[in-house]
């Protein structure tokens, strides 16, 4: 057995208390004897949602030895509200205990720097591994199996039921609906009933259920209304042939619904999540997608808000092909030519005239796509929003207005745009003519989409599990302005020469995959760009010597790291190299946005753990 670093795990504390434990408030002492996996997550983060799905099989397979504890660590102010966390735990089918840590107390105790981060604690209460980002399910499976053997032999492993207590189910026709489509011919509405993995057609009153499409069980199965299975569907788009394209988010697929027959078929995606290095164009059923969150018909294509990779893609029904259309996969807010733009979890789309409006949720931004004036492709522009860490509820000129994690956008009859300002529990309006932002309605509960019907607007109140119809007001609602920044404390760093280390250890039983070139990749940039005097850009080493400009007092370091491994011992040969079966390969990746403050006493090294434990070294 490989020797491991042994660091005593700090206690689990959180002002919001525990969910999914009945009335219990478990301590680490109560969990002693179990293998504990802490999942530091926040419910706005699509990468965190990917990890929830990655953990489901491990959670089931090792249910008598492993206790997964979600440590909810908010980015946005809304996410610090306890009821919002309660809603998110049900919305995303979290079937393990969750500690609500609104003040990031446990986050700081474990020195976490990124969402998502996984920390493994052995049955004796010691931290034995840390993983940031996605793609670690295989490594965790290997480690858990080793810990079961090791602590089974020592007599320190305790088998049995964990501390999870499921909440009582609630009977409602909709449960955390995502998006709505007005069906003009019948006056009905089609709603994605996301938490129950189905579509629901409602009558013109917005309440009476006409039919359900889907079994209500999570799955990826084509068929008629009674047999088809979805996994947390979201966006809906009516296309010219009269059918509906559905963004089947957690299945990483687009599905086609025939409204007459109720039959559903898959038109794009493989069911597998897209990873760096995978194709970005080709036959629609052969190319992987990543958490498509919304869809819209624009310029003879279905445009896809590909939230999982911070891009926009398109699907062409005529040729049955998909391709990336805008975004680099880097997370942030950068305008310009579509191929060079940065998005951050785009989650809402609306075609209006010559523009495609985009709700870019993680930058709390309203953006648009349009044809370039020189006719050469598309450009991306920003109407409202400044970046990943600034948000709030402030009306007025668009340049200083603030939103908070909007998920939906809707074109209005007068050419303006309604924004479902989800974490502000409000409906906002942007007027492209005047450049003004106003508030149309408040006291909504996590609005996620809206549709215009006969001069009214029908809003999806996702956390109230209903549609709400209201008149479009002639005058905007007035609210007290408030601005926020993400509450994560800045890291004090030294100006001048500075070392960045991304810590990565290949999991047991795996080695770095060098068959087709370098197995690792590192991309470094900064906001503002002037913060980085030297060391920005791409490279293949997981370390970088930077120079930080002393004239810039604070900013954000953006770091994106990836490592590819294949089964086989470090330094050894894989099956494929000896003529055998092709080995299983794995991609580990994470993006960090690290707020930094330059001080005379700041650190000269920053370590970001992708997988393993940090042990400072020199090269």
C-alpha positions in Angstrom: 0.0 0.0 0.0 1.4 3.4 -1.0 2.2 5.6 2.0 0.0 8.7 2.2 0.3 12.1 3.8 -1.8 12.2 7.1 -3.4 15.5 7.9 -6.1 15.6 10.6 -9.4 16.7 9.1 -10.9 19.9 10.6 -14.4 19.8 12.0 -17.4 20.5 9.8 -19.1 23.7 10.7 -21.7 25.8 8.9 -24.1 28.5 10.2 -26.9 27.2 8.0 -26.9 23.7 9.6 -27.5 20.3 8.0 -29.9 19.0 5.4 -30.9 15.4 4.6 -30.0 14.2 8.1 -33.4 14.4 9.8 -32.7 16.5 13.0 -29.2 15.2 13.4 -26.1 17.4 13.2 -23.3 14.9 12.6 -19.7 15.6 13.6 -16.5 14.0 12.2 -16.5 11.8 15.3 -19.9 10.5 14.3 -18.6 9.6 10.9 -15.4 7.9 12.2 -15.0 4.5 10.6 -16.5 5.6 7.3 -14.7 6.9 4.2 -15.9 10.5 4.0 -15.9 12.5 0.7 -16.5 16.2 1.1 -17.9 17.8 -2.0 -17.5 21.6 -1.8 -20.1 22.9 -4.2 -22.3 25.8 -5.0 -25.6 25.4 -6.9 -24.9 28.1 -9.5 -21.9 26.2 -10.8 -22.4 23.8 -13.7 -19.1 22.1 -13.0 -20.4 21.3 -9.5 -23.6 19.8 -11.1 -21.4 17.7 -13.3 -19.6 16.3 -10.2 -22.9 15.5 -8.5 -23.6 13.3 -11.5 -20.1 11.8 -11.4 -20.6 10.8 -7.8 -23.9 9.0 -8.2 -22.5 5.6 -9.2 -19.8 5.7 -6.5 -22.3 6.7 -3.9 -24.5 3.7 -4.8 -21.7 1.2 -5.2 -20.1 2.0 -1.8 -23.1 3.0 0.2 -22.1 0.9 3.2 -18.6 2.3 3.5 -18.7 5.8 2.0 -20.4 8.9 3.3 -20.5 11.8 0.8 -21.1 15.2 2.5 -22.0 18.2 0.3 -20.5 21.4 1.8 -22.5 24.1 0.2 -20.2 27.2 -0.1 -22.0 30.1 -1.9 -20.6 32.4 -4.6 -23.7 34.6 -4.9 -25.6 36.3 -2.1 -28.8 34.4 -3.0 -27.0 31.2 -2.6 -26.3 32.1 1.1 -30.1 32.0 1.8 -30.9 28.8 3.6 -34.2 28.1 1.7 -32.4 28.5 -1.6 -30.0 25.8 -0.5 -32.9 23.6 0.6 -34.5 24.1 -2.9 -31.2 23.3 -4.7 -30.7 20.1 -2.8 -34.1 18.8 -4.0 -33.8 20.4 -7.5 -30.6 18.5 -8.3 -31.5 15.2 -6.6 -28.8 15.4 -3.9 -29.2 12.1 -2.0 -26.5 12.6 0.7 -26.1 14.9 3.8 -25.4 18.6 3.0 -23.8 21.1 5.3 -25.0 24.7 4.6 -21.9 26.9 5.1 -23.0 30.4 4.1 -20.0 32.1 5.7 -17.5 29.7 4.1 -16.2 28.6 7.5 -15.5 25.0 6.5 -14.2 26.2 3.0 -11.5 28.2 4.8 -10.7 25.4 7.3 -9.9 23.1 4.3 -8.1 25.9 2.3 -10.4 25.3 -0.7 -9.9 27.6 -3.6 -12.3 26.5 -6.3 -15.7 25.1 -7.0 -16.0 22.1 -7.1 -13.4 20.6 -4.8 -13.5 17.1 -3.4 -11.6 16.1 -0.2 -11.3 12.5 0.9 -11.1 11.7 4.7 -10.1 8.2 5.7 -11.9 6.1 8.5 -9.5 7.4 11.1 -10.3 11.1 10.4 -7.3 12.1 8.2 -7.3 13.9 4.9 -5.7 11.7 2.3 -6.6 13.4 -1.0 -7.9 16.5 -2.6 -9.3 16.9 -6.2 -10.4 20.1 -7.9 -12.7 20.2 -10.9 -14.2 17.4 -12.9 -13.2 14.0 -14.1 -12.1 12.4 -10.9 -14.7 9.6 -10.5 -12.3 6.9 -11.6 -9.6 8.1 -9.2 -12.0 8.3 -6.3 -13.2 4.7 -7.1 -9.6 3.5 -7.0 -8.8 5.3 -3.8 -12.0 4.2 -2.0 -11.3 0.6 -2.9 -7.8 0.9 -1.5 -9.0 2.5 1.7 -11.6 -0.3 2.1 -8.9 -2.9 1.9 -6.4 -1.0 4.1 -8.8 -0.1 6.9 -10.7 -3.4 6.7 -7.4 -5.1 7.5 -6.7 -2.7 10.3 -10.2 -3.1 11.8 -10.8 0.7 11.5 -13.5 0.4 8.7 -17.1 0.5 9.9 -19.8 -0.8 7.5 -23.4 0.1 7.7 -26.0 2.8 6.9 -24.8 6.4 6.8 -26.5 9.5 8.2 -28.6 10.3 5.1 -32.3 10.8 5.8 -34.4 11.5 2.7 -36.9 14.4 2.9 -40.6 13.9 2.5 -41.7 14.2 -1.1 -44.1 17.1 -2.0 -47.0 16.7 -4.5 -47.1 19.4 -7.1 -47.8 19.3 -10.9 -44.4 20.9 -11.6 -41.2 20.6 -9.6 -38.6 23.2 -10.2 -39.6 23.8 -13.9 -36.9 25.2 -16.1 -38.1 26.7 -19.4 -41.5 27.5 -21.0 -42.6 27.5 -24.7 -46.0 29.1 -25.7 -47.7 26.8 -28.2 -49.5 29.4 -30.4 -52.0 27.0 -32.1 -53.6 25.7 -29.0 -52.8 28.4 -26.5 -51.1 25.8 -24.3 -47.7 25.9 -22.7 -44.9 23.3 -22.9 -42.8 23.3 -19.7 -39.6 21.5 -18.9 -40.3 19.8 -15.6 -36.6 19.5 -14.8 -36.5 17.9 -11.4 -39.0 15.2 -12.5 -37.2 14.5 -15.8 -40.2 15.2 -18.0 -42.0 17.7 -20.2 -45.5 18.9 -19.2 -48.1 20.4 -21.5 -50.4 22.8 -19.6 -53.7 24.3 -20.8 -54.2 28.0 -21.5 -54.8 28.7 -17.8 -51.2 27.7 -17.1 -52.3 25.3 -14.4 -54.3 22.4 -15.9 -52.1 19.4 -17.0 -53.0 18.3 -20.5 -50.3 15.6 -20.7 -47.0 14.5 -19.4 -44.2 13.4 -21.7 -41.7 11.2 -19.9 -41.8 8.5 -17.3 -40.5 10.9 -14.6 -37.4 8.7 -14.0 -33.9 9.8 -14.9 -32.7 8.1 -18.0 -31.8 8.4 -21.7 -34.4 6.5 -23.7 -36.3 7.5 -26.8 -39.9 6.6 -27.2 -43.5 7.8 -26.9 -44.8 10.0 -24.1 -45.2 7.1 -21.7 -41.8 5.5 -22.2 -39.3 8.3 -23.0 -36.8 9.3 -20.4 -35.0 12.6 -19.9 -32.4 13.8 -17.3 -33.1 17.3 -16.0 -34.3 18.8 -19.3 -34.3 22.6 -19.7 -34.5 24.6 -22.9 -37.3 24.3 -25.5 -37.3 25.7 -29.1 -40.0 25.5 -31.8 -38.5 24.8 -35.2 -40.0 25.4 -38.6 -41.3 21.8 -39.1 -43.5 22.3 -36.1 -41.5 20.0 -33.7 -39.8 21.1 -30.5 -36.1 20.7 -29.8 -35.4 20.0 -26.1 -32.1 20.7 -24.4 -31.8 17.5 -22.3 -29.2 18.9 -20.0 -27.8 16.1 -17.9 -27.9 13.7 -20.8 -25.7 16.1 -22.8 -28.1 15.8 -25.7 -30.8 17.4 -27.9 -34.0 15.6 -28.3 -36.8 16.2 -30.8 -40.5 16.1 -29.7 -43.2 15.5 -32.2 -46.1 17.5 -30.7 -48.8 15.5 -32.5 -47.7 12.1 -31.5 -45.7 12.8 -28.3 -42.8 10.8 -29.6 -39.3 11.8 -28.7 -36.1 11.0 -30.6 -32.5 12.0 -30.1 -31.1 14.3 -32.7 -27.7 15.5 -31.3 -25.3 14.2 -28.7 -24.0 10.8 -27.6 -25.0 10.9 -23.9 -21.4 11.5 -23.0 -20.0 14.8 -21.7 -17.7 16.8 -24.0 -14.1 17.0 -22.8 -11.2 19.1 -24.0 -9.7 17.6 -27.2 -13.0 16.1 -28.3 -14.5 17.1 -31.7 -16.3 20.4 -31.9 -18.2 19.7 -35.1 -19.5 16.8 -37.1 -22.4 14.5 -37.4 -24.8 15.5 -34.6 -25.3 12.0 -33.2 -21.5 11.4 -33.1 -20.3 14.5 -31.3 -20.4 14.9 -27.5 -22.1 17.9 -25.9 -21.8 19.4 -22.5 -24.9 20.5 -20.4 -26.9 22.2 -23.1 -29.1 24.6 -21.1 -31.2 26.4 -23.6 -32.0 26.4 -27.4 -33.4 28.9 -29.8 -34.0 29.1 -33.6 -31.8 31.8 -35.2 -30.5 32.2 -38.7 -31.7 28.8 -39.9 -30.1 26.9 -37.1 -30.8 25.8 -33.6 -28.5 27.7 -31.3 -27.4 25.9 -28.2 -26.3 27.6 -24.9 -23.6 25.0 -24.0 -23.4 25.9 -20.3 -20.9 23.1 -19.5 -18.1 24.5 -21.7 -19.0 28.2 -21.8 -19.8 28.3 -25.5 -22.6 28.6 -28.0 -23.0 25.8 -30.5 -25.4 25.3 -33.4 -27.4 22.3 -34.7 -28.4 22.3 -38.3 -31.5 19.9 -38.8 -31.0 20.0 -42.6 -27.5 18.5 -42.5 -27.9 16.8 -39.1 -24.6 18.4 -37.9 -23.4 20.4 -34.9 -20.5 22.8 -34.5 -19.1 25.3 -32.0 -20.2 28.8 -33.0 -18.9 31.2 -30.3 -16.6 31.0 -27.3 -13.2 29.5 -26.5 -14.2 27.3 -23.5 -12.4 29.8 -21.2 -14.7 31.2 -18.5 -15.1 34.9 -18.3 -16.5 38.0 -20.1 -14.7 38.9 -23.3 -16.4 40.5 -26.4 -15.3 40.5 -30.0 -15.2 37.9 -32.8 -17.3 34.9 -31.9 -14.4 32.5 -32.0 -12.4 34.7 -29.5 -15.2 35.6 -27.1 -15.4 34.3 -23.5 -18.7 33.2 -21.9 -19.4 32.0 -18.4 -22.2 29.4 -18.3 -24.6 30.8 -20.9 -28.1 29.6 -19.8 -30.7 31.5 -21.7 -31.2 32.4 -25.4 -33.8 34.5 -27.3 -33.8 35.4 -31.0 -35.1 38.8 -31.7 -34.6 40.3 -35.2 -30.9 40.4 -36.1 -29.7 39.6 -32.6 -29.5 36.5 -30.4 -29.7 37.6 -26.8 -27.8 35.5 -24.2 -28.3 35.3 -20.5 -24.6 34.7 -19.4 -25.3 33.5 -15.9 -21.9 33.3 -14.1 -20.9 36.8 -15.2 -24.4 38.1 -14.3 -24.5 39.5 -17.8 -26.9 40.2 -20.7 -25.1 39.7 -24.0 -25.9 39.4 -27.7 -24.6 37.8 -30.9 -25.0 39.3 -34.3 -23.5 39.3 -37.8 -20.2 41.1 -38.1 -20.5 44.4 -40.0 -17.9 43.1 -42.5 -20.0 40.0 -43.1 -17.3 37.7 -41.8 -19.1 35.6 -39.2 -20.5 36.7 -35.9 -19.5 39.1 -33.1 -20.4 39.0 -29.4 -21.3 42.2 -27.4 -22.2 42.9 -23.8 -25.2 45.0 -22.8 -25.1 44.5 -19.0 -22.4 43.0 -16.8 -18.7 43.4 -16.0 -17.3 40.0 -15.0 -17.3 36.9 -12.8 -17.3 38.6 -9.4 -19.6 41.7 -9.7 -23.3 41.4 -9.3 -26.3 42.9 -7.6 -29.6 44.6 -8.2 -29.1 48.1 -9.6 -31.2 49.8 -12.3 -30.1 52.7 -14.6 -27.7 53.1 -17.4 -26.6 49.7 -18.6 -22.9 50.4 -18.0 -23.4 50.5 -14.3 -26.5 48.3 -13.9 -26.2 45.0 -12.1 -27.9 41.6 -12.4 -27.5 38.4 -10.3 -27.1 35.1 -12.1 -29.8 35.4 -14.8 -31.0 32.2 -16.4 -33.5 33.4 -19.0 -34.0 36.1 -21.6 -37.1 37.0 -23.6 -37.7 39.4 -26.5 -40.5 41.9 -25.8 -42.9 43.4 -28.5 -41.3 46.8 -28.3 -37.8 45.5 -29.1 -36.6 45.6 -25.6 -35.5 42.5 -23.6 -36.9 40.9 -20.5 -34.3 39.2 -18.3 -35.2 36.5 -15.8 -32.9 37.8 -13.1 -32.9 34.5 -11.2 -31.0 35.2 -8.0 -32.6 38.6 -7.6 -36.0 37.0 -7.7 -37.0 39.7 -10.2 -37.9 40.3 -13.9 -35.7 43.1 -15.4 -35.9 45.0 -18.7 -33.1 46.3 -21.0 -34.0 48.9 -23.6 -31.4 48.8 -26.5 -32.6 52.2 -27.7 -32.1 54.2 -24.4 -29.5 51.8 -22.9 -31.5 51.8 -19.6 -32.1 48.8 -17.3 -35.3 48.8 -15.2 -37.2 46.3 -13.0 -40.5 45.0 -14.2 -41.5 42.8 -11.2 -40.1 41.6 -7.9 -41.2 39.0 -5.4 -40.8 36.2 -7.9 -39.0 33.1 -6.8 -36.0 32.2 -8.9 -37.5 33.1 -12.3 -35.8 31.1 -15.0 -37.6 31.9 -18.2 -40.6 33.8 -19.6 -42.8 33.9 -22.7 -44.9 36.7 -24.1 -48.6 35.9 -24.6 -51.2 38.4 -25.9 -49.4 41.4 -24.4 -48.8 39.6 -21.1 -45.7 37.9 -19.9 -45.8 34.4 -18.4 -42.9 33.8 -16.0 -41.5 30.4 -14.9 -41.2 30.8 -11.1 -39.0 27.8 -10.7 -38.7 27.7 -6.9 -42.5 28.2 -6.6 -43.1 25.4 -9.0 -45.5 27.3 -11.2 -46.1 29.7 -14.1 -47.1 33.2 -13.2 -48.9 35.5 -15.7 -48.7 39.2 -15.4 -49.3 42.4 -17.4 -46.3 44.1 -18.8 -46.2 47.3 -16.7 -46.0 50.6 -18.4 -43.7 51.9 -15.7 -40.9 50.0 -14.1 -40.9 49.0 -10.4 -38.4 51.0 -8.3 -36.1 49.1 -6.0 -33.2 50.1 -3.7 -30.0 49.6 -5.6 -27.5 47.1 -4.2 -24.1 45.9 -5.4 -22.2 42.9 -4.3 -18.8 41.2 -5.0 -18.2 37.5 -4.4 -17.3 37.1 -0.8 -14.2 35.0 -1.2 -11.3 36.7 0.5 -8.4 37.8 -1.7 -5.1 35.9 -1.5 -2.2 38.2 -0.5 0.6 37.7 -3.0 3.9 39.5 -3.6 4.6 41.7 -6.6 7.3 40.7 -9.0 8.6 37.2 -9.5 5.9 34.7 -8.6 5.5 30.9 -8.8 2.3 29.2 -9.8 2.1 25.4 -9.2 -0.8 23.3 -10.2 -0.5 20.1 -8.1 -1.4 16.9 -9.9 -0.6 13.3 -9.0 -1.8 10.6 -11.3 -4.2 8.4 -9.4 -3.2 5.0 -8.3 -3.2 2.6 -11.2 -2.9 5.4 -13.8 -0.1 7.2 -15.6 0.1 10.4 -17.6 -1.0 9.7 -21.2 1.9 10.8 -23.5 0.9 8.7 -26.5 -0.2 11.7 -28.6 2.0 14.4 -27.2 2.0 16.4 -23.9 -0.6 15.1 -21.4 -1.0 18.3 -19.5 -2.0 21.8 -20.4 -2.0 25.1 -18.5 -3.6 28.4 -19.5 -3.0 31.6 -17.4 -4.5 35.1 -17.8 -5.6 37.9 -15.5 -8.2 40.6 -14.9 -7.1 43.3 -15.4 -4.6 42.0 -18.0 -2.0 44.4 -16.8 -1.7 42.4 -13.5 0.4 39.8 -15.5 3.6 41.5 -16.6 5.0 38.1 -17.7 3.9 34.5 -17.8 0.4 34.6 -19.4 -0.8 32.3 -22.2 -0.7 28.6 -22.9 1.8 25.9 -22.0 2.2 22.2 -21.3 3.9 22.3 -17.9 1.7 22.4 -14.7 3.9 25.2 -13.3 4.6 28.7 -14.4 6.9 31.5 -13.4 5.0 34.7 -13.5 5.8 38.4 -12.9 3.1 40.4 -11.2 3.0 44.1 -12.0 3.5 46.1 -8.7 1.4 49.0 -10.0 -1.7 46.8 -10.0 -3.0 46.5 -6.5 -5.5 43.7 -7.0 -7.1 41.5 -9.6 -8.0 38.0 -10.5 -5.7 35.2 -11.8 -7.5 33.0 -14.2 -6.0 29.5 -14.4 -7.2 26.6 -16.5 -5.5 23.2 -16.1 -6.0 19.8 -17.7 -4.2 16.4 -17.2 -4.9 13.3 -19.2 -4.2 9.8 -17.7 -4.6 6.3 -18.8 -4.8 3.0 -16.8 -1.4 1.6 -16.3 1.4 2.1 -13.7 3.5 5.2 -13.7 6.5 4.7 -15.9 5.1 1.4 -17.2 3.4 0.3 -20.3 -0.3 0.3 -21.0 -2.2 -2.5 -22.7 -2.3 -0.7 -26.0 1.5 -0.3 -26.0 1.9 -4.0 -25.7 -0.6 -4.8 -28.4 -3.5 -5.5 -26.0 -6.8 -3.9 -25.4 -7.0 -0.1 -25.6 -6.7 1.3 -22.1 -9.3 3.4 -20.3 -8.3 7.0 -20.3 -9.4 9.9 -18.1 -9.4 13.7 -18.3 -9.0 15.8 -15.1 -9.7 19.5 -15.6 -10.5 22.6 -13.6 -10.7 26.4 -14.1 -9.8 28.7 -11.2 -10.5 32.4 -10.7 -8.4 33.4 -7.8 -8.8 36.9 -6.4 -5.4 38.3 -5.4 -4.2 41.4 -3.6 -0.5 42.5 -4.0 1.2 43.3 -0.7 4.7 43.6 0.6 4.3 40.5 2.8 2.4 38.4 0.3 3.2 34.9 -0.8 5.6 34.3 -3.7 4.0 31.0 -4.5 0.4 29.9 -5.2 -0.5 26.2 -5.3 -3.7 25.0 -6.8 -4.5 21.4 -6.3 -6.0 19.6 -9.3 -5.4 16.2 -7.7 -3.2 15.0 -4.8 -1.7 16.9 -1.9 0.5 20.0 -2.1 4.2 19.4 -1.4 6.2 22.5 -2.4 9.2 21.7 -4.5 11.6 23.4 -6.9 12.5 22.5 -10.5 
